[in-house]
Amino acid sequence: MWWSIWWVWIVAGFLIGVLEVLLPGYIFLGFAIGAVVTGILLGLDILVGGPAFLFLIFALCSLVAWVALRRTMGVRAGQVKRWDRDINDN
């Protein structure tokens, strides 16, 4: 079926990446990376299994990618930037 074809996972990852560009916020980027990694592992014949196993690998890869992105990009605390001084202040 479609879940065992490697290029389907990579195309899905790129489509999710496009969704991330349209709706930024580092929400879909982890899923995109997880789908591409799953496609690469399928393409290299490292993964062989049914849909439940592949979706589990996809979920784990997405979780690892999301945690790595959070560590590198940082967590937004409060989402508000406070300015102490104006650019025109001398």
JONORZI-V345363 format. One record per residue. N is the residue number from 1. SS is DSSP state (2 for helix, 1 for strand, 0 for the rest). PHI is phi in degrees with one decimal (* if undefined). D_LAST is the distance of its C-alpha to the last C-alpha in Angstrom with 2 decimals. Layout:
n = [N/N]
ss = [SS/SS]
phi = [PHI/PHI]
d_last = [D_LAST/D_LAST]
This chain:
n = [1/2/3/4/5/6/7/8/9/10/11/12/13/14/15/16/17/18/19/20/21/22/23/24/25/26/27/28/29/30/31/32/33/34/35/36/37/38/39/40/41/42/43/44/45/46/47/48/49/50/51/52/53/54/55/56/57/58/59/60/61/62/63/64/65/66/67/68/69/70/71/72/73/74/75/76/77/78/79/80/81/82/83/84/85/86/87/88/89/90]
ss = [0/2/2/2/0/2/2/2/2/2/2/2/2/2/2/2/2/2/2/2/2/2/0/0/0/0/0/0/2/2/2/2/2/2/2/2/2/2/2/2/2/2/2/0/0/0/0/0/0/0/2/2/2/2/2/2/2/2/2/2/2/2/2/2/2/2/2/2/2/2/2/2/2/0/0/0/0/0/0/0/0/0/0/0/0/0/0/0/0/0]
phi = [*/-67.6/-74.6/-101.7/-99.4/-65.3/-71.8/-65.2/-65.7/-69.7/-64.0/-62.7/-63.2/-68.0/-66.6/-67.8/-63.5/-63.9/-62.4/-64.6/-67.0/-74.7/-124.4/-68.3/149.8/58.2/-90.0/-87.8/-65.7/-64.0/-66.5/-64.5/-64.5/-61.9/-69.1/-67.1/-64.0/-62.0/-63.5/-66.2/-64.2/-68.3/-65.4/-87.4/58.8/-83.2/-103.4/-141.3/175.3/-82.7/-65.3/-63.3/-65.5/-66.9/-69.5/-66.4/-62.0/-60.0/-65.6/-67.6/-63.9/-66.1/-65.2/-63.2/-64.8/-64.9/-64.2/-63.8/-66.2/-64.9/-70.9/-83.0/-87.7/89.6/-99.6/-82.2/-91.2/85.8/62.0/-123.1/-97.7/-98.5/-101.7/-85.9/-145.3/-89.0/-65.6/-88.3/-73.6/-107.4]
d_last = [66.64/63.13/61.43/63.15/62.00/59.11/57.61/57.46/55.07/52.86/52.83/52.04/49.14/47.72/48.24/46.42/43.62/43.46/43.31/40.31/38.55/39.43/38.48/35.71/35.07/37.01/40.03/42.54/41.42/43.36/46.44/46.12/45.95/48.87/50.99/50.41/51.22/54.33/55.37/54.95/56.99/59.65/59.72/60.28/63.08/61.45/61.66/64.95/65.47/65.70/63.03/62.28/61.60/59.43/57.36/56.98/55.75/53.38/52.02/51.62/49.90/47.54/46.76/46.09/43.86/41.92/41.43/40.36/37.84/36.45/36.12/34.43/32.22/31.45/32.06/29.69/29.21/28.62/27.54/24.23/20.79/18.34/14.65/12.70/9.26/8.71/8.04/6.38/3.78/0.00]
